[in-house]
Amino acid sequence: EKVAPPEVIPHMSKVKSPQQIMASLIRDRTAYNPYIMAIMPCFDKKLEAIRFEYAEKQKEVDLVLGTKEIS
């Protein structure tokens, strides 16, 4: 998205990533509001978690850590 020509952006997929889908499933199936943390191998997942398209009513993933941040 950062390097794509502006005319291409409207044609990009609006489908949520597996990280976002799993977080929304967890939130929908629990009686309380859990704190959801994801450990991902790619730092781009951090950027994905804070995107405004995914924060319609609330963020789905509260915290994303890269594998290098854990070791």
Summary of the structure (lengths in Angstrom):
residues: 71
radius of gyration: 13.8
end to end distance: 30.4
largest distance: 43.3
contacts: 142
relative contact order: 0.19
helix: 38%
strand: 11%
